[in-house]
Amino acid sequence: MKKTIAILLVAFCLFGVFANAAKETAAASTVAGYDAELVKAAQADGELVVYGSCEEEYLSAACANFEKMFGIKVSYQRLSTGEVQAKIEEENGNPSADVFFGGTTDPYNVLASEGLLSAYDAKNASHLTNANFKHKDNLWFGIYTGILGFMVNTDELTRLGLEAPKDFPDLLKPEYKGLIWLSNYNTAGTAKLVINTVIQKYGHDEGIKFLVDLDKNIEVYTKSGSGPSKNVGTGECVIGIGFLHDGITQIVDNGYKNIALVVPSSGTTCEIGATAIFKGAKHANAAKLWIEYALSPDCVNLAKQHGSYQFLVIDNAEQPKEAYDFGLDPSNVIDYDFDDATKNIKTYVAEVMEALAASGAATGDTSRFQTK
């Protein structure tokens, strides 16, 4: 009798353990606002690998929050968009990461055209505020947008007796020689957007001529698109070409009150920062869950808390007040031809680099055309 009771007690205890375990598993697969079956499948994948081209502080916070919310191990690497594109092209369908997060869409569109992104019909894409904020075949989805412009060090301009440039043609003035920084056309999505912008504004031949003339005034081409902004406040760079939200970060977070932001007077372009799943992703369900997460306030509202002041493109997000405080308007941009950019940017980059070399620029000098 005692033996029977002992067996029943053990069985009862085991039942309780299993019941609690089952309850915990069910709870782990239920996160408010997310499909329980997708969460469960993603958790079965167990991990996720992210290549990110937004700023590292935001990338790190987004990955840490995903791991905390869903109990899925996340590893990430911060690379410029050009580096991600080159890496994924080289791996050709056997990617070393699952998802791409942040950075301009021109490299995304190239990867999409090469069949290296995976389509996903994201539920949270219903919150996107404009049809242009996603790929027509659901190969990438927008998460933010930012305006291309100039960041200037007002102290240095005053010391030099110079006015700030008001538009793209002003950048060619001889008095700006050695004062301008831009990012590297081979590595940075920002620089690729600059190429597409001037070609679309001035035409192919005149656009490339503009960039050759601009080169005479450029001191450094940084690897990353945000590189120029990080050197304006110190005065090492007097005029930086890049996204104006990067300038806001330097003013608000790093205290550089000597930085002014310039929106080109004849019109400029904006980036769409995106996210996507790589074709052949090894953790496909975790990757799908990442897309839903990236298109939610759980992710994008972290941006402004971590030095990223881009305009957000989903209707249930909290816009960064700082971007509006600086008078930026994401709708005040030219009509950007994404098709032309997708089809021709590789050719344009090659043509620009060849034209620079022919003009005497030392394009192989990595201290000027930085790759690290």
LUMZARO-625945 format. One record per residue (C-alpha): x negated, y negated, z negated. Coordinates in pm, 1 decimal. Example, Ala and Ser with C-alpha at 12.3 -4.5 7.8 and 13.67 -1.06 7.14 Angstrom:
! residues 2
      east     north        up
   -1230.0     450.0    -780.0
   -1367.0     106.0    -714.0
This chain:
! residues 372
      east     north        up
       0.0       0.0       0.0
    -274.6    -239.9     -97.5
    -455.1    -153.8     223.7
    -141.6    -230.1     426.4
     -95.3    -565.1     253.2
    -459.6    -652.3     313.0
    -425.9    -570.2     682.0
    -112.6    -783.4     705.0
    -287.0   -1073.7     530.9
    -581.9   -1052.0     770.4
    -345.8   -1034.1    1068.0
    -151.1   -1333.9     938.4
    -470.6   -1534.5     892.9
    -591.2   -1442.8    1241.3
    -256.2   -1539.8    1385.1
    -289.2   -1878.7    1214.3
    -638.8   -1927.3    1353.8
    -529.9   -1838.3    1706.8
    -218.8   -2054.1    1678.8
    -422.5   -2352.0    1563.9
    -674.8   -2293.6    1841.8
    -395.4   -2278.0    2097.2
    -243.4   -2594.6    1952.3
    -579.4   -2773.9    1968.9
    -628.1   -2662.2    2329.1
    -283.0   -2785.6    2422.9
    -350.0   -3118.0    2248.6
    -681.4   -3152.2    2428.0
    -501.8   -3112.1    2759.6
    -243.5   -3379.6    2676.2
    -366.0   -3735.7    2714.7
    -107.6   -4010.5    2744.0
     -58.9   -4128.1    3101.0
    -239.7   -3834.0    3265.4
    -106.7   -3514.7    3420.0
    -155.4   -3234.7    3165.6
    -229.5   -2970.6    3428.3
    -499.1   -3185.1    3588.7
    -655.1   -3260.1    3250.2
    -657.7   -2889.8    3164.9
    -818.4   -2799.3    3499.4
   -1074.5   -3078.3    3459.6
   -1161.9   -2958.3    3110.7
   -1214.0   -2611.9    3253.3
   -1475.3   -2765.5    3485.7
   -1647.3   -2878.8    3166.9
   -1861.5   -3156.0    3310.3
   -1885.6   -3439.1    3561.7
   -2179.6   -3607.2    3736.8
   -2141.4   -3973.5    3837.1
   -2351.0   -4191.2    4068.4
   -2274.4   -4552.7    3981.5
   -2358.2   -4878.2    4159.1
   -2189.1   -5122.5    3924.0
   -2400.4   -5269.7    3644.8
   -2538.0   -5006.0    3409.2
   -2371.4   -5142.9    3094.4
   -2026.2   -5104.2    3248.9
   -2115.7   -4769.5    3407.2
   -2236.0   -4633.4    3073.3
   -1924.9   -4754.3    2890.5
   -1689.4   -4610.1    3154.4
   -1862.0   -4270.2    3140.6
   -1872.1   -4261.6    2759.3
   -1501.4   -4343.2    2736.8
   -1409.5   -4071.3    2988.9
   -1609.5   -3818.4    2785.2
   -1441.9   -3930.9    2462.4
   -1089.6   -3927.3    2607.2
   -1105.2   -3589.8    2778.1
   -1383.9   -3396.7    2606.8
   -1567.1   -3350.2    2937.3
   -1943.8   -3392.7    2938.7
   -2049.4   -3676.6    3169.4
   -2394.8   -3744.9    3306.5
   -2461.0   -4047.8    3526.1
   -2729.7   -4225.8    3723.3
   -2731.4   -4591.1    3823.6
   -2842.0   -4638.5    4187.1
   -2789.3   -4910.0    4447.1
   -2519.8   -4826.7    4702.9
   -2777.4   -4782.2    4977.9
   -2963.5   -4529.4    4765.5
   -2643.4   -4333.9    4698.5
   -2555.8   -4335.5    5068.1
   -2900.8   -4209.4    5167.6
   -2897.8   -3939.7    4897.0
   -2552.3   -3807.2    4990.2
   -2637.1   -3808.4    5360.8
   -2951.2   -3610.8    5292.1
   -2763.0   -3356.8    5079.7
   -2503.3   -3324.4    5359.4
   -2206.7   -3162.5    5186.4
   -2394.4   -3015.8    4890.1
   -2400.3   -3323.3    4665.9
   -2590.2   -3345.9    4339.4
   -2309.9   -3562.1    4195.4
   -1931.2   -3539.4    4195.7
   -1816.1   -3899.5    4220.7
   -1930.9   -4242.8    4336.1
   -1832.9   -4537.4    4111.8
   -1875.2   -4907.8    4185.7
   -2059.4   -5092.0    4459.1
   -1941.8   -5239.1    4789.3
   -1726.9   -5035.1    5026.2
   -1944.0   -5067.7    5337.7
   -2157.5   -4764.5    5233.4
   -1839.4   -4581.7    5125.6
   -1693.6   -4634.8    5471.6
   -2008.0   -4501.7    5635.4
   -1997.2   -4188.4    5417.5
   -1626.5   -4151.4    5494.9
   -1691.1   -4173.0    5870.2
   -1957.2   -3902.6    5834.2
   -1717.1   -3665.0    5655.9
   -1904.2   -3683.6    5324.4
   -1616.1   -3802.0    5102.9
   -1322.1   -3590.3    4990.8
    -960.7   -3705.0    5023.2
    -743.1   -3718.2    4712.9
    -386.3   -3846.7    4679.7
    -431.0   -4031.0    4351.0
    -117.3   -4092.7    4146.3
    -258.3   -4411.6    3993.9
    -323.9   -4558.0    4339.4
      39.8   -4671.8    4317.7
     -90.9   -4952.9    4094.0
    -319.1   -5100.5    4362.4
    -205.8   -5454.3    4444.6
    -286.6   -5442.5    4816.3
    -298.3   -5166.4    5078.1
    -646.4   -5289.9    5176.8
    -776.8   -5177.6    4839.4
    -795.3   -4813.3    4946.8
    -912.2   -4608.3    5242.7
    -630.4   -4526.5    5484.7
    -695.2   -4152.8    5435.8
    -746.4   -4175.9    5057.4
   -1123.6   -4124.1    5083.5
   -1199.8   -4413.3    4846.6
   -1004.9   -4640.4    4613.5
   -1075.6   -4998.3    4509.0
   -1129.3   -5083.1    4143.6
   -1239.8   -5448.2    4162.7
   -1321.9   -5729.7    4403.3
   -1584.8   -6003.9    4390.2
   -1680.7   -6312.7    4592.7
   -2008.4   -6352.4    4781.8
   -2177.5   -6687.2    4722.2
   -2478.4   -6871.4    4581.8
   -2603.5   -6907.5    4225.4
   -2834.8   -7203.4    4163.6
   -3059.5   -7319.4    3880.4
   -2947.4   -7679.7    3826.1
   -3252.1   -7769.8    3614.7
   -3495.0   -7664.7    3887.6
   -3298.6   -7835.7    4163.9
   -3299.8   -8158.3    3960.9
   -3673.2   -8127.0    3893.5
   -3736.3   -8075.8    4266.2
   -3501.2   -8357.3    4368.1
   -3283.8   -8120.9    4571.3
   -2909.7   -8074.1    4610.6
   -2747.4   -7734.4    4588.7
   -2658.2   -7569.6    4921.4
   -2289.5   -7602.9    5003.5
   -2265.7   -7353.8    5289.9
   -2459.8   -7083.4    5472.9
   -2630.8   -7320.2    5723.5
   -2771.3   -7523.5    5432.5
   -2979.4   -7220.5    5329.1
   -3199.1   -7276.7    5635.3
   -3318.0   -7621.3    5521.5
   -3701.4   -7629.3    5506.1
   -3695.6   -7778.2    5154.9
   -3563.9   -7446.0    5023.3
   -3872.9   -7254.2    5138.2
   -3971.9   -6999.7    4871.4
   -3673.7   -7084.5    4649.4
   -3418.7   -6826.3    4771.2
   -3377.8   -6464.6    4664.6
   -3161.3   -6203.3    4836.9
   -3135.5   -5826.2    4802.1
   -3298.0   -5569.8    5033.2
   -3097.3   -5487.5    5346.8
   -3213.7   -5124.8    5327.5
   -3112.6   -5058.5    4966.2
   -2833.6   -5293.0    4857.4
   -2470.8   -5293.1    4962.7
   -2462.8   -5665.0    4879.5
   -2728.0   -5735.0    5145.3
   -2539.7   -5523.2    5399.1
   -2232.3   -5736.1    5329.1
   -2445.3   -6046.6    5392.7
   -2543.6   -5905.6    5734.6
   -2183.1   -5827.7    5823.8
   -2067.3   -6166.4    5695.3
   -2304.1   -6378.0    5905.6
   -2250.7   -6162.2    6216.5
   -1874.2   -6193.7    6177.9
   -1900.9   -6568.3    6116.5
   -2154.5   -6656.7    6387.2
   -2157.0   -6365.1    6631.8
   -2408.3   -6083.2    6677.6
   -2706.7   -6262.9    6829.1
   -2664.0   -6585.7    6633.7
   -2606.2   -6391.7    6313.1
   -2933.1   -6199.3    6347.4
   -3114.4   -6522.3    6440.8
   -2967.7   -6681.2    6126.7
   -3112.5   -6402.3    5910.0
   -3454.3   -6433.8    6076.4
   -3450.4   -6809.0    6008.3
   -3327.9   -6748.3    5653.6
   -3621.2   -6514.0    5594.0
   -3857.1   -6812.6    5613.8
   -3703.8   -6943.7    5290.8
   -3671.9   -6615.0    5101.1
   -3927.6   -6535.0    4833.9
   -3806.2   -6188.2    4730.4
   -3560.7   -5921.2    4849.1
   -3461.5   -5727.6    4534.0
   -3364.6   -5359.8    4541.5
   -3026.1   -5420.1    4380.9
   -2761.9   -5672.6    4479.7
   -2749.2   -5818.4    4129.1
   -3127.1   -5868.6    4121.0
   -3128.9   -6235.3    4232.0
   -2870.6   -6336.6    3968.9
   -3087.4   -6198.8    3689.0
   -3370.5   -6435.9    3779.2
   -3180.5   -6761.0    3839.3
   -3145.2   -6864.1    3475.2
   -3519.5   -6834.3    3412.9
   -3596.1   -7046.0    3720.4
   -3805.0   -6776.1    3887.3
   -3528.9   -6774.2    4147.8
   -3382.5   -7117.9    4219.7
   -3111.7   -7008.7    4466.8
   -2975.2   -6654.8    4451.4
   -2743.8   -6504.2    4713.0
   -2506.4   -6244.9    4571.6
   -2175.0   -6187.1    4398.5
   -2063.6   -6474.5    4182.7
   -1939.0   -6252.1    3901.9
   -2304.7   -6157.7    3845.7
   -2372.6   -6527.3    3790.2
   -2086.9   -6542.5    3539.7
   -2251.7   -6258.7    3346.9
   -2573.4   -6459.5    3322.4
   -2386.1   -6770.6    3205.0
   -2140.4   -6609.7    2961.2
   -2334.7   -6314.2    2825.2
   -2692.8   -6435.3    2851.4
   -2638.4   -6804.0    2776.5
   -2787.5   -6956.1    3092.7
   -2591.2   -7281.2    3108.3
   -2825.6   -7406.6    3381.3
   -2660.6   -7183.3    3644.2
   -2397.7   -7323.8    3881.7
   -2185.9   -7116.4    4119.2
   -2129.0   -7215.2    4482.0
   -1854.3   -7077.0    4707.4
   -1964.6   -7141.0    5071.2
   -1748.3   -7422.8    5205.5
   -1677.5   -7269.6    5549.0
   -1557.4   -6943.6    5397.8
   -1714.6   -6629.0    5264.7
   -1636.4   -6263.3    5211.5
   -1554.7   -6049.0    4912.3
   -1659.1   -5701.0    4820.4
   -1420.3   -5426.3    4724.4
   -1589.3   -5223.7    4453.6
   -1471.8   -4865.4    4491.2
   -1475.7   -4510.4    4362.4
   -1465.4   -4181.2    4555.0
   -1516.2   -3804.6    4537.5
   -1810.4   -3657.1    4725.2
   -1728.2   -3378.8    4970.8
   -1840.0   -3050.0    4814.3
   -1822.9   -3182.3    4455.3
   -1901.7   -2897.4    4216.3
   -1657.3   -3021.2    3952.2
   -1365.5   -3101.7    4179.9
   -1090.1   -3121.9    3917.4
   -1298.1   -3335.7    3684.2
   -1367.3   -3557.1    3986.7
    -994.3   -3596.5    4057.4
    -932.0   -3683.9    3693.9
   -1209.9   -3943.1    3718.3
   -1029.2   -4111.5    4008.6
    -706.6   -4132.8    3805.6
    -906.8   -4270.2    3512.2
   -1096.9   -4522.1    3727.6
    -761.8   -4654.0    3856.1
    -633.0   -4711.6    3502.6
    -671.7   -4981.2    3236.0
    -858.3   -4720.1    3027.1
   -1150.4   -4771.2    3262.4
   -1128.7   -5109.4    3434.7
   -1042.2   -5309.1    3122.6
   -1385.4   -5208.0    2990.2
   -1556.2   -5416.4    3259.8
   -1521.1   -5759.8    3101.6
   -1624.8   -5616.6    2764.2
   -1951.3   -5503.1    2922.5
   -2068.8   -5799.6    3129.5
   -1872.5   -5733.9    3451.1
   -1630.3   -6012.3    3544.7
   -1495.8   -5896.6    3880.4
   -1129.2   -5944.6    3967.1
    -940.0   -5619.3    3905.6
    -716.0   -5475.1    4177.4
    -458.1   -5272.1    3983.8
    -136.6   -5431.1    3860.2
    -149.7   -5295.8    3505.1
    -502.6   -5419.1    3432.5
    -601.5   -5723.3    3226.4
    -777.4   -5974.8    3451.2
   -1099.5   -6130.9    3319.1
   -1016.6   -6486.8    3214.8
   -1379.3   -6586.2    3273.7
   -1354.9   -6546.6    3653.6
   -1061.6   -6788.7    3668.2
   -1232.7   -7028.5    3426.7
   -1505.6   -7074.7    3689.0
   -1250.6   -7157.1    3957.9
   -1298.9   -6845.2    4168.5
   -1018.6   -6735.0    4399.5
   -1040.2   -6380.0    4540.6
    -785.4   -6460.9    4812.8
    -986.7   -6752.1    4956.9
   -1204.5   -6544.0    5190.2
   -1239.2   -6475.6    5562.4
   -1061.4   -6185.2    5730.3
   -1333.9   -5920.0    5706.6
   -1359.0   -5665.5    5990.0
   -1413.3   -5336.9    5804.9
   -1403.0   -5131.0    6125.4
   -1689.1   -5322.5    6283.2
   -1887.6   -5303.9    5959.8
   -1835.8   -4927.3    5933.1
   -1927.1   -4851.5    6293.4
   -2225.7   -5081.0    6323.5
   -2391.4   -5155.7    5988.4
   -2669.3   -4897.3    6034.3
   -2747.6   -5047.8    6373.7
   -2727.2   -5401.1    6234.8
   -2969.1   -5321.7    5950.7
   -3217.8   -5170.0    6197.3
   -3181.7   -5468.7    6430.6
   -3234.1   -5718.5    6149.4
   -3542.1   -5539.2    6016.5
   -3687.3   -5514.0    6368.7
   -3619.2   -5883.5    6430.7
   -3783.4   -5976.2    6099.7
   -4090.6   -5767.3    6181.2
   -4111.0   -5923.1    6528.9
   -4099.7   -6269.8    6369.8
   -4402.2   -6184.3    6155.2
   -4231.1   -6082.5    5829.7
   -4422.7   -5811.9    5642.1
   -4124.3   -5578.3    5609.3
   -4345.0   -5304.1    5467.4
   -4453.5   -5521.3    5172.9
   -4268.5   -5361.1    4880.4
   -4356.8   -5647.8    4647.6
   -4131.9   -5865.4    4865.2
   -3891.1   -5608.5    5014.3
   -3846.5   -5430.6    4683.9
   -3741.8   -5065.6    4661.2
   -3788.5   -5013.1    4285.4
